[in-house]
Amino acid sequence: MESRIKLLAAQVDKRLTAHLQTVQTLVDSLATDHRKPSQGDLRLVTQWSSGPVSSGHAGYLQFFTGTTWGFICDDGFRPEAARVACRQLGYTHTTGSSGVITSSNHSSVDLEDWMRGYEIVLDDVTCDGGDGGLRLDSCSHALIGHHDCHVTEAVFISCSPANQTG
């Protein structure tokens, strides 16, 4: 009987530890993402069953219009724009893999379903190096909210986590 109690206590301890780790992860996430976004802010998100979550150094690039988050279309989006975006996000450079969404983990139907709540809000982003290179919205682009893209043309970038600034 005593060994069964010890076994049950160990199982409860293991579950409690797992729950505490989950809570700590959520607390850490809230602590680092507590400020309200400003127009022109960027974030990287990944697919998640309950919606997008910040994904660290790689994901679909989103732009804050001042009222809502939305995707950036890949039309005209080149490595120079990816470098500017990574710098704005706090990284020194991209890993070189950026461009159109290509996902082997999800069918295009799954991807479209996940993205359904978001629109393309920025299109024809072109950074030429003479634009200051500090913020993506300082590069040339179509009027915010105007585009000729399908949501599956959203930009996916990967920034280098090894050289994060700040």
N, C-alpha and C positions, 0 to 999 in steps of 0.2 A: 504494500500500500504506500509506504514511504517513497519507494522508487518511482511509483506512478505520479505521486504529487510532485516530485522533483522534475520528472519529465514534462508534466503539464506546466510547471513554473518556467522551465527553460523555453517551452514553446511560446508562452505568453510573453516572456522577455524578448524573444526573437521578433515577434510581431510588433511589440511596442517599440523596439529599436527601429524597425522598418518604418513605422508610422512617424516616429520622431524625425527621421531623416527626411521624409516627404514634407513634413511641416517646415523643417529648417530650409529646405530647398525653396519652398513657396515664400517664406519670410525673406530669404536672401534675394529672390527675384523681385519682390515688392520693394525692398530697400534700395535696389539699384535702378528701379524703373519708376520712381515716385514723382518725377516732375512732369508737368503737363507739356505736351509737344507744342512746338511753335511751327508756323508755316515754313515749309521747306525742310523740316526735319526728315530724316530717313530712318528706316528700320529694316531688318532682315527677318523674314518669317518663314516658318515651315508648316506643312500640313499637319493638322491636329484635329482630332475628332470633334472637339468643342470650339474650333476656330483657330486662328493663327496665334502662334506664340513666338516670342523672340527666340532666335535660333543661334545666337552667337555669331560666328564668323562666316556663315554661308546660308543663303536662302533667297527667297523671292524678294526683290527690292520694292519697298513701299515708300511713298512720299506722302507727307501730311499737308493737306491743302489749306489748313487753318481751321477746318471744321471736320474733316474726315480723312482717314487713311485710304490710299488706293495704290494700284500697281503702276509701274512705269513700263511703257511699251518698248519693245526691242527695236523699233524703227529708228535707224540712225545711231543706236547705242553701240559705241565702239569701246575698245580697251581704255582709251583716254577717259571716257565717262565712268567706266568701272573703277579706274584709279582714283578719280575725284570722289566717287561715292564711298570707296573704302577709306580714304583719308577723312572724309566727313564723319564716318562712323567710328573713327579713332584708330584705324589701322594704317600702316605705312604703305601698303600696296596690295594688289590682288595676287591670287595664286595662279592667275592665267586662265582659269576656267570660268568664263562668264558668257552670257548670251541667252538664247531662247530657252524656255523651260524644256528640259528633256528629263523625263522621269521614268526609270525602269521599274520603280516600285509601285506606281499607280497608273491605272488606265486613264486615258484622256477624259473619260466620263467622270471618274472619281475626282480628277483634278478640277474639272469644270464645276462639279458639284461643290467642292470645297471653296472655290474662288467665287461662287455665285454672289456672295454678299459684298463683293468689292468690284469696283470699276477701274478701268484704266483712267488715271488722272493726269498723266504726263506723257507726252509723245514727242518724237523727233528731237530727242536730247542729243546735242552735239557739243562736245568739249574739244577745243582746239589748242589748249595749252596757254592761250593768251587771255583766258577768262579768269585768271586768279587761281583757279584750281582748288579753292577751299570748300566751295559748296556746289552741289549739283544744280541748284536753281540759279547759279551765276552763269551757267553754260546756256547756250541758245536752246530754246525749246518752244514747242507750240503753246498756245494759250492754255493755262491750267484748265483741265476738264474737257478740252477739245482733242479728239483723236480719231483715227480711222483703224483701230485695232480691235481684235478679239482678245478677251481676257487671257487666252492661252498663249498670247504673244508677250506675256509679262517677262521682265528681265529677271534672270537668276544670276547671282554673282557669288564668288567665293573670295574672301579676303584672307590675308595671311595672318593667322592668330599668333604666330611666333614673333612677329614684329609689331605687336599692338603698341600704340603710343599711349602716353598719359598713364 
